[in-house]
């Protein structure tokens, strides 16, 4: 969300007075976030962050002009992004040029106080805050409910040829819920050396946040999915059986922009003669690095450890490691890409090393062509 502040009161207080005897100097208290907001931001954003009418503004507001009291619009954003927009101005973050930079008018500490005050304008604490929206890993599902479209890709680097691409659409609804649909397209090399391709198994899922805490920096969710056998299993394009999947996802913020995420669950096919029941566990550890005083582009290296095991007598647990890197592409940082390698640690016979990647569009923050 754009943060468009206007500083007439601050600049008026700092301007030289023509005659100190003609009128007293204006004294502003800037000791709290609300006091700074009332001095520098209320002219555009209005009391309570709801915005001023256009007749008061005197200019045409941008289409992304926010209402900070709207929990649905404000809580998914990170206070970090608000601070970056206040410090750098709208242009530097891919928003309207109407929003000026406050780098010279306010200190970092004052900007931090304003951002904390803006957080209080949503009066409903049941909404998970954007700080808990940790970077998306290649394999480990995160706990935060999202509004995203993601295109994932995976290709075998050795062994039998195989390539898959999945388009994932995620939409948040209500305070703590998310709907998800995944449509895969798979290609596999047949024994004759020829390739076949087509639609894989479609997946529908619903996520629900069970608990979250900004104080501890943690969030816990559960998700249920059903995979329909829409792919041709004879050609290696699907499982050939309806499968239910359930899992829990947990995210934890660590110091210095570090974090870890855990996902654990089970795959439960309706016909175990066609596909075995299985359990899986995934965990991710990463840290985000930023440029330009923490307000610019970000890089997030991560490492995932994956484990899965069929629930059959004599089955072994497969372990994989996935080093990867996520990078923000545009100024608004709602377009991101990630690339990694999935490497089997054990039971390598028949299990190929894979090259993994995704392109992510957080469409809640703007269109594909916005924010560059």
SULJOFEN-V673062 format. One record per backbone hydrogen bond with DSSP energy under -0.5 kcal/mol. CO is the residue of the C=O (numbers start at 1). NH is the residue of the N-H. If there is no record, write none. Layout:
co: [CO	CO]
nh: [NH	NH]
This chain:
co: [2	3	5	7	8	9	10	11	19	19	26	28	32	33	34	35	36	37	37	39	39	40	41	41	42	44	45	46	47	49	53	53	54	59	62	64	67	69	70	70	71	74	75	77	78	78	79	80	81	82	83	84	85	86	87	89	90	90	91	96	98	99	99	102	107	108	109	110	111	112	113	114	115	116	117	118	119	121	123	124	129	130	132	139	140	147	148	149	150	150	151	152	153	154	155	161	162	163	164	165	166	166	167	168	169	170	171	173	176	177	178	179	180	181	182	182	183	184	185	186	187	188	190	194	196	198	199	200	202	203	204	205	206	207	208	211	213	213	217	218	219	220	220	221	222	223	224	225	226	226	227	228	231	232	232	233	242	243	244	245	246	247	248	249	250	251	252	254	255	257	258	259	260	261	262	263	264	265	266	267	267	268	271	271	277	278	279	280	281	282	283	284	285	286	287	289	291	292	297	298	299	300	301	302	303	304	305	306	307	308	309	310	312	316	318	319	319	320	321	322	323	324	325	326	327	330	334	335	335	336	337	338	339	340	341	341	342	342	343	348	350	353	353	354	354	355	356	357	358	359	360	361	361	362	363	367	371	371]
nh: [4	5	100	11	12	13	14	15	22	23	28	30	36	37	38	39	40	41	42	9	10	6	44	45	46	52	51	49	50	68	56	57	58	61	65	2	70	71	73	74	75	77	130	130	81	82	83	84	85	86	87	88	89	102	103	93	93	95	94	99	100	90	91	106	111	112	113	114	115	116	117	118	119	120	120	121	122	123	125	127	132	133	134	141	137	364	170	361	152	168	359	166	357	164	355	189	156	187	154	185	152	168	183	150	181	148	179	177	209	173	207	171	205	169	184	203	167	200	165	198	163	196	193	190	188	186	232	202	228	182	226	180	224	178	222	220	217	218	253	213	251	210	211	249	208	247	206	245	204	228	243	230	233	235	237	236	270	227	268	225	266	223	264	221	262	219	260	258	258	288	254	286	252	284	250	282	248	280	246	269	278	244	274	275	311	267	309	265	307	263	305	261	303	259	301	299	296	295	291	328	289	326	287	324	285	322	283	320	281	318	279	312	315	318	308	345	346	306	343	304	341	302	339	300	337	333	362	329	330	360	327	358	325	356	323	343	344	354	321	351	352	157	158	342	356	155	340	153	338	151	336	149	363	365	366	370	331	332]
